[in-house]
Amino acid sequence: MNDITAAFHEYFEIIIADTPALLKKVFDLRYQMLCINQCMPGFDASNYPDKLEKDEFDKRSLHLLLRHRPSNTFVGTLRLIFSKDTDQKLPLELHTQFYPAYTNMNVPRWQTVEISRFIILSNFFRRKDDSYFLTNKIAMENFVKERRRFPHPMLGLLVGLIQMCARYNIYYWFCVMDPALNRLLGFYGMQLEPIGPLVSYHGLRRPYYVCLLDVLERMYANHRDIWELVTDNGRIWPVNLEHFKSICGHQQSVPNPDTNIESC
């Protein structure tokens, strides 16, 4: 077990938010970051009187939480939005446009998700009501140690994302995000391919796409320690992905007239 993997298991835990109580934690965390901290524009706290940020896509999403073990604090969340048919548009289809080469893509919806509400509570150790860190010098020193051993809590959420894709046979990712976030993902070999221009959608953001199998191969070649972490050393996703490529009809962003994902 490499040190990054050991550090992840020591400091973090991925939890599927599959109960009303856990979903409330998800929506509360989103409310704090989006409506109170305003980490993205377009979320007015007055629109959420119950102090829970929710929308129409949550009912067809899988929600993950990232728990920080030492403080027993939920520090991150993301959701995977599913789309079973063309009547269930993804947010990306409704709010962005694609470059002409990507207007028609042979990407089966049942093997596709849109990654959304990717949120890290970056100031969780500085909250005024968190006496764990404010009054505990040892805890603060340990947190500094954690940051030296584990690159970023964001990577913890990505572990959960890739594991859930293995569980639900998901091979294709879409996302609408700030290009700066995509560059950050590139440090771990997880960058997505831009497929459309910048649009005003909770700030200036761009639509992206990638095949997970390409990400895993890139990580294995260039970021072996990260690959070992997210695949559980090949137990979740093996080194040889040819079997999965045959199952999903692997495509590397190839335009195809038989569209399954459409730009509106």
C-alpha positions in Angstrom: 0.0 0.0 0.0 1.5 3.3 -1.0 1.5 6.3 1.3 -1.3 8.2 -0.5 -3.6 5.2 -0.2 -2.6 4.7 3.4 -3.3 8.4 4.1 -6.7 8.3 2.4 -7.9 5.4 4.5 -6.5 7.0 7.7 -8.1 10.4 7.2 -11.2 9.9 5.0 -14.2 7.8 4.3 -16.6 7.8 1.3 -20.2 7.4 2.3 -23.2 6.9 0.0 -26.0 9.2 1.0 -28.8 6.8 0.7 -30.9 7.7 3.8 -33.0 10.8 4.5 -30.6 11.8 7.3 -27.5 11.5 5.0 -29.2 13.3 2.2 -30.0 16.1 4.6 -26.3 16.3 5.3 -25.6 16.6 1.5 -28.1 19.4 1.0 -27.0 21.2 4.2 -23.4 21.1 3.0 -24.4 22.4 -0.4 -26.4 25.2 1.2 -23.5 26.3 3.4 -21.0 26.4 0.5 -23.3 27.6 -2.4 -25.8 29.9 -0.6 -23.8 31.2 2.4 -20.2 31.0 1.3 -21.1 31.8 -2.3 -18.5 29.5 -3.8 -20.5 29.8 -7.0 -22.8 32.6 -8.1 -26.5 32.1 -8.7 -27.6 30.6 -5.4 -29.7 33.0 -3.3 -30.2 31.8 0.3 -33.7 33.3 0.4 -34.7 30.7 -2.2 -34.0 27.9 0.3 -36.0 28.7 3.5 -35.3 25.2 4.9 -31.6 25.9 4.5 -31.2 22.9 2.2 -30.0 23.4 -1.4 -31.9 21.0 -3.6 -33.0 20.9 -7.2 -35.0 18.8 -9.7 -32.0 16.6 -10.6 -31.4 15.2 -7.1 -34.1 12.6 -7.3 -32.3 10.8 -10.1 -28.8 11.2 -8.7 -26.5 9.2 -6.6 -25.0 11.4 -3.8 -21.6 10.9 -2.1 -20.3 12.4 1.1 -16.6 12.6 2.1 -16.1 12.2 5.9 -13.0 13.5 7.6 -12.3 10.7 10.1 -10.3 12.6 12.8 -12.9 15.3 13.2 -16.0 13.2 12.2 -16.9 16.0 9.9 -18.5 15.8 6.4 -16.1 17.9 4.3 -17.3 17.2 0.7 -20.0 16.0 -1.5 -20.8 15.3 -5.2 -23.6 13.8 -7.2 -23.8 11.6 -10.2 -26.8 12.6 -12.3 -28.3 9.7 -14.3 -30.3 10.0 -17.6 -32.2 6.9 -18.7 -33.6 8.4 -21.9 -33.8 11.5 -24.0 -36.7 12.8 -21.9 -34.4 13.0 -19.0 -32.0 15.8 -20.1 -28.8 16.4 -18.2 -28.1 19.9 -17.0 -25.3 20.2 -19.5 -27.8 19.6 -22.3 -30.1 22.3 -21.0 -27.6 25.0 -20.2 -24.6 24.7 -22.5 -23.8 24.3 -26.1 -21.4 21.9 -27.8 -18.8 22.5 -30.4 -20.0 21.2 -33.9 -17.7 18.1 -33.7 -19.5 17.0 -30.5 -23.1 17.8 -31.4 -23.7 14.1 -32.0 -21.9 11.7 -29.8 -22.3 7.9 -29.6 -22.5 7.8 -25.8 -25.2 5.5 -24.3 -27.2 7.2 -21.7 -27.4 4.2 -19.4 -23.6 4.2 -19.2 -23.3 8.0 -18.7 -23.5 10.4 -15.8 -23.1 14.1 -15.3 -20.8 15.0 -12.3 -22.4 17.8 -10.4 -22.3 19.7 -7.1 -18.6 18.9 -6.7 -18.1 20.6 -3.4 -15.3 20.6 -0.8 -15.7 22.4 2.5 -12.3 24.0 2.1 -12.6 26.0 5.4 -14.0 23.2 7.5 -11.1 23.4 10.0 -11.6 27.1 10.5 -15.3 27.2 11.3 -16.2 29.3 14.3 -18.3 26.5 15.8 -15.6 23.9 15.3 -13.9 23.8 18.6 -12.1 20.6 17.6 -9.6 22.6 15.5 -9.7 25.9 17.2 -8.9 24.7 20.7 -6.8 21.7 19.9 -3.3 22.5 18.9 -2.4 18.8 18.3 -5.4 18.5 16.0 -4.3 21.5 13.9 -0.7 20.1 13.7 -2.2 16.8 12.6 -4.2 18.5 9.9 -1.0 20.1 8.5 0.5 16.6 8.5 -2.5 15.3 6.6 -2.1 17.9 3.9 1.5 16.9 3.4 0.5 13.2 3.1 -2.7 13.5 1.1 -2.7 16.0 -1.9 -6.3 17.4 -1.6 -9.7 16.4 -0.1 -11.0 16.7 -3.7 -9.1 13.5 -4.5 -11.0 11.7 -1.8 -14.3 12.4 -3.6 -12.8 11.2 -6.9 -12.0 7.9 -5.2 -15.7 7.5 -4.4 -16.7 8.6 -7.9 -14.6 6.0 -9.7 -15.7 3.3 -7.3 -19.4 4.1 -7.9 -18.8 4.0 -11.7 -17.5 0.5 -11.3 -20.5 -0.5 -9.2 -23.1 0.9 -11.7 -21.2 0.2 -15.0 -20.7 3.9 -15.8 -18.0 4.6 -18.4 -18.7 8.2 -19.6 -18.5 11.4 -17.6 -20.0 14.8 -18.5 -19.5 17.9 -16.4 -20.0 21.7 -16.5 -17.2 23.4 -14.6 -14.7 26.2 -14.3 -11.6 25.5 -16.5 -9.5 26.0 -13.4 -11.0 23.0 -11.8 -10.3 20.9 -14.9 -6.7 22.0 -14.7 -6.6 20.9 -11.1 -8.0 17.5 -12.1 -5.1 17.3 -14.5 -2.6 17.0 -11.7 -4.1 13.5 -11.1 -4.5 12.5 -14.7 -8.3 13.1 -14.5 -8.8 16.1 -16.8 -11.8 16.1 -19.1 -12.0 17.3 -22.7 -13.7 20.6 -23.4 -16.6 20.1 -25.8 -18.1 23.5 -25.9 -17.5 27.2 -25.3 -17.7 29.1 -22.0 -21.2 29.9 -21.0 -22.7 31.9 -18.1 -24.1 29.2 -15.9 -23.3 29.8 -12.2 -20.3 31.8 -13.4 -18.3 31.3 -16.6 -18.2 27.5 -17.0 -17.6 25.1 -19.9 -19.0 21.6 -20.8 -16.6 18.7 -20.6 -16.5 15.1 -21.4 -14.3 12.0 -20.9 -14.4 8.3 -21.1 -13.4 6.9 -17.7 -11.4 4.1 -19.3 -9.1 6.7 -20.9 -8.7 8.3 -17.5 -7.7 5.0 -15.9 -5.2 4.2 -18.6 -3.7 7.7 -18.4 -3.5 7.4 -14.6 -1.8 4.0 -14.8 0.8 5.3 -17.1 1.5 8.7 -15.5 0.2 8.7 -11.9 0.6 5.1 -10.7 0.2 5.9 -7.0 -3.1 7.7 -7.7 -4.2 4.8 -9.9 -3.5 2.3 -7.1 -5.7 4.4 -4.7 -8.8 4.9 -7.0 -8.8 1.3 -8.3 -7.9 -0.3 -5.0 -4.7 -1.5 -6.6 -6.6 -3.0 -9.6 -9.3 -4.7 -7.6 -12.1 -2.3 -8.7 -10.7 -1.5 -12.2 -8.0 -3.8 -13.5 -5.0 -2.8 -15.5 -6.3 -4.4 -18.7 -9.5 -2.7 -19.7 -10.1 -4.4 -23.0 -13.1 -6.4 -21.6 -14.8 -3.1 -20.5 -14.0 -1.4 -23.8 -15.9 -4.2 -25.6 -18.8 -3.9 -23.2 -19.2 -0.1 -23.6 -18.3 0.2 -27.2 -15.4 2.4 -26.2 -15.3 5.8 -28.0 -12.7 8.6 -27.6 -15.0 11.6 -28.2 -15.7 10.5 -31.7 -18.6 12.3 -33.4 -21.3 9.9 -34.6 -24.6 10.5 -36.4 -26.4 8.1 -34.1 -26.7 10.6 -31.3 -27.5 9.6 -27.7 -26.4 12.8 -26.1 -27.7 15.9 -27.8 -26.9 19.6 -27.5 -30.0 21.8 -27.1 
